[in-house]
Amino acid sequence: MKLKFNNNGKFKILLFGDIHEHTDYKTNPKFKDMNKLMNAALDEYKPDLCVLLGDNCNTDIYKESPEKFKKMLCAVIEPITSRKIPVAAILGNHEHDNGFEDEIVAVYNSIDGCIMRNDAPPEITGNANFKEFVYSSDGKNPVFCLWFIDSNNCHENRDISHYDYVHPDQIEWFEKECEKNKELNGGKPMPSFVFQHTPVPEEYELLRKARFWELPVAVRGYNTKKGTFYVGKKGTEGYVGEGPCSPDVNSGQFASWKKVGGILGAFFGHDHLNDFWGYHDGIFMAQHKTAGFRAYTDGCRSCVRLVTIDEKKPGKFEHELKRFKQFGLKSESLGPILRTISDRQSFWLHVLGYAAAAVGGVAIIGLIIKILIEVFGG
């Protein structure tokens, strides 16, 4: 399958994060809400490629029945495939949980229009490291490269890091492939994006330590950073809903991007609440929250992100993020409070609950608010 720029010189990529679909998809309203979002986004944006950023479908069912797993996956991506839009997928940490990674990759690859495979030699860490070129509108020359990297599962030694990282052999393979890309691009680094599930540790460079008065709206760092609270730096945009769940070990992946050149941006899943973005050392990084309603999330903030590249200016790109309610959709799986109030009201309702509960004499107010959220918020 050859990806190429349209006759208007544009190529649009639509991102879906952490859908976490389950086997009761036929009857569960959470599937219906995810499906509504996917259909609305596809109708509005008409992308040239869709990307699933990992943790797409529960793989427990694969142990029971590979056929049932494939049916569930086909149901999830049916809005994409029925429109004849190519879909690329990467492995999330949970797709590594049951030890059927190669088989799962084969299932994806068996679906017409679905791009997932392993380009790297079998001895390289990971089960789905691959790249796709976006060709010129006449289909003759590769202009842009899309990298899909397997960020693996949890680390084998949790005392070192909770989550695993992209390993040195993967980075070495990536750098060798980048050299091949240069040969196809007149000796210059080819403009590229990286898509992977778990964010690199440098994502914390988009944040700063919170000041005392900012603590009510700050997020606690993850794992080894759990004693520190963060807010977005100046220049960082979007919603910081939780501390990035990146590895505690820096394997040098970001440094490798700088070394090879041409990496314009990197897009991550994994953190269900975050959708912030910004630049660090000239590389754009964007955290993409869940597009579903299955996993932990916060109200109707589930969203998609559109990224557009231009054949005439391949070194630049545009992006747009749009949430469930901004499409004019109504949730069937959320209760009346979280379904009705705005995203910002939902956020401050939680903040008010925690703040009130922390103040002596008004703790009961916080308790009431929390109960309301639990009972009416779904």
Steps between C-alpha positions, in 0.01 A plus 500: 500500500655829389419815697528822304410865512166597352473704183465807721842422650369413847518181707279475810563261791232442764611364838301283743648422841445211746158370401528194730199330345348191666306193389158640591533764227175390335287622791711738707420874470868580548572336166214698347651827627843415362339403170311831488824692548683301235222539243459873566875562470528297179204682345637843589871455428504239222856390585743319271626279784380411849739398779406298810751586772496168686291324767236477233315180596509273803722206403378263773246365255776390264586220742140380476441556131712675236188521286308693767795736540505569126123564496537750785788676326308512173202654683721767653657610172195438279426873467851541356521194278146543364610840370805339335736707715830330590552445872837460670524354849772472760527271799424637845632352821180298552531335161815344645323361806416151377802407292317486166660807347607342172162337456319827575716686248408231245129554572532874437697439184236256371232771487471683169625855535667442837869582530684325780802280455859460613763639263785445745695172510348249744789534744421870553298580813129553439244336276384785277769748401427630151496804275278628220586759239262767380571539130467804280157557348617340176605192699862508381713618794488452878462844660420425866559208737265372770671292770302256715705381797420228753560648847458156662330416832602534863866473595613157617651663810252742658774630733663649190189625321131419503464529123743368245656725239610493138816289514845582358467239225174661386670839497791358298258350246314832481821695436609261224163533332524879527827484308322308224230768499766769449618325185145521368477868593802644327733445794288701742303366799148416389225690687340250735256433784533238774195323640530282811298410804712590805640855511871571529630644832563834325127561507559635852701778334165643390404536867641686800477453873185655641516793738321467832190687390478292183477167682117475472531486121835318479558132426724265692796356314500131420698230682847640591361853450197440722632738769484796260200687361493649151317747277557583136787733413447823311458393139347164590137484394217259564381313806740357759284251686761264647874460534640346179547124546835484326785257582733584788795405280602727215622270222608788275211485255435874498873566462495265202222705338719809530800311367338372180311822430174539316276394791241775508273350764415203718150391603426280803207319659506322838394792725122504479447850638776702332468679169772767543762585241807715453858518372819383666834554324315569177296179501123513541357252751129437544330286759177349376229399743249223457252510216285251687294474817622164632812583696542765768405833350332826593161582365457580134860604440564194283641641179674462167789693349544586133852558367542643150820509295558689175689360203636845415614564860577154644706653779190658655164368614172601660301325769157531655347328803126456538307344787185291511259778592654743252363276226152561645475143626304380802640222715293191576747354749550795736262617771315832486766709676806405297288482186353847541762727652789634299846348510637790703209481743565128540864574579420768758231288659766240579741770622230649724423159644862428591561854631188499716580156636845625604366789710381425853135575564398477135615147428138393478457731198784324324350165588162601359655625178699179459187293559311704242776441248499126567123458500403732215826511309497137389 
